[in-house]
């Protein structure tokens, strides 16, 4: 059974939102911590890296079933 075209588009949009939210929250958290501890820009960079890592891991976990052929 072919996957509905709109369902695939909605999944891609959701993936994009997930990546964007991970990165923005990592940046904002790092920026906030930098303001509290006066370590500008160290914790902002750490937050960015953690946000990117979480985004990559999450995207991997989301597309893994599609790569393996599981269509749940």
C-alpha positions, -999 to 999 in steps of 0.1 A, spaced: 0 0 0 16 33 -10 21 59 16 -2 89 13 17 119 -1 4 143 25 13 119 53 49 119 41 49 157 38 36 160 73 63 137 87 90 159 70 75 190 84 74 174 119 111 165 114 119 200 105 101 214 136 119 189 158 153 199 145 145 236 148 132 233 183 162 212 195 186 238 182 167 268 194 162 254 229 199 245 231 209 280 221 185 297 244 194 275 274 231 281 268 225 318 264 205 319 297 232 299 315 259 323 301 240 352 316 237 335 350 273 324 352 291 350 331 307 325 308 297 341 276 299 325 249 310 291 263 277 277 274 259 291 243 282 270 222 278 240 244 240 244 242 242 246 204 263 215 202 240 196 225 209 208 206 225 197 173 235 163 188 199 158 201 185 168 167 207 144 148 200 115 172 162 122 171 161 124 133 181 91 131 156 75 155 126 88 135 139 77 101 153 43 112 119 25 108 117 38 73 152 27 65 145 -8 78 112 -10 60 89 -10 90 58 10 81 40 14 115 
